Amino acid sequence: MSIDPVFEASGERHILRQALTNRSFLIGLTITAVIALMALISLFWTPYDITRLEVAQRLKGLSLEHPFGTDHLGRDILSMIMVGARNSIAVAFVAVGIGAGIGVPLGAWAAAQRGWADEALMRLNDLVFAFPALLSAIMITAIFGPGAINAIIAIGIFNIPVFARVARAGALAIWPREYILAARASGKGKFLISTEHILPNIASVLLVQGTIQFALGILAEAGLSYLGLGAQPPMPSWGRMLFDAQTRLVVAPHLALFPGLAIVITVLGLNLLGDGLRDVLDPRVRRER
């Protein structure tokens, strides 16, 4: 059954109006956009070269020359924050992509098959949940060595069962609907129904979950880098910057202040964005409000 273009456009305008009046969505989108823009700019320009060591400028405080000060090796902290944002976003983005790319098809397949296939997938999910991202990274690092790639793999593996559960729960709620029964009666198979009807109808739920997992991915990457399992020097990482600052908090508290604020603000922005998307895209929430 085709959708009336006028009705579809009206629905899109309604969602847009809801988004523009939702405070959480606007604040979260603004914060996320600023962090993403900072990371994008770092690809082409930073105030200082992060690989250049200037011992004479070590542990400088806030100034016009160095707005966030310098670290124990004389590197500009603002430049390191910018490059660290790029690394954190890249790791979290790829890890969430791995989780969604594998977990969503698995969850949709389990909901369509039911029976032993569904039960087997859920038990496998429980097994993966028993090994959190940090423990998985430690095991992977013990075999392949530390690095950003291994952090991505560890966080991505942890995201797979999350997306699988969300996709499965959303699909199970849609399969009994009348239009799904009509599609089955018309001769469509489970794969076609899942791709044409199920996945588009749970896309909003998956999008919200994606923003949440993205925020968790930022935190996981920072934690792994703090332990030395993420991006390796000289490539800066917010978590690694916190690790380097912990022994110098008394003489140079700014070393921990700014990377810590970067993590907090980024995660806060993503969580607000996720809450706003849920409010805008979930009709049940809109009715309650």
Secondary structure by P-SEA (a helix, b strand, c coil): ccccaaaaaaaaaaaaaaaaacaaaaaaaaaaaaaaaaaaaaacccccccccccccccccccccccccccccccccaaaaaaaaaaaaaaaaaaaaaaaaacaaaaaaaaaaaccaaaaaaaaaaaaaaaccaaaaaaaaaaaccccaaaaaaaaaaaaaaaaaaaaaaaaaaccccaaaaaaaaacccaaaaaaccccccaaaaaaaaaaaaaaaaaaaaaaaaaaccccccccccaaaaaaaacccccccccaaaaaaaaaaaaaaaaaaaaaaaaaaccaaaaaac
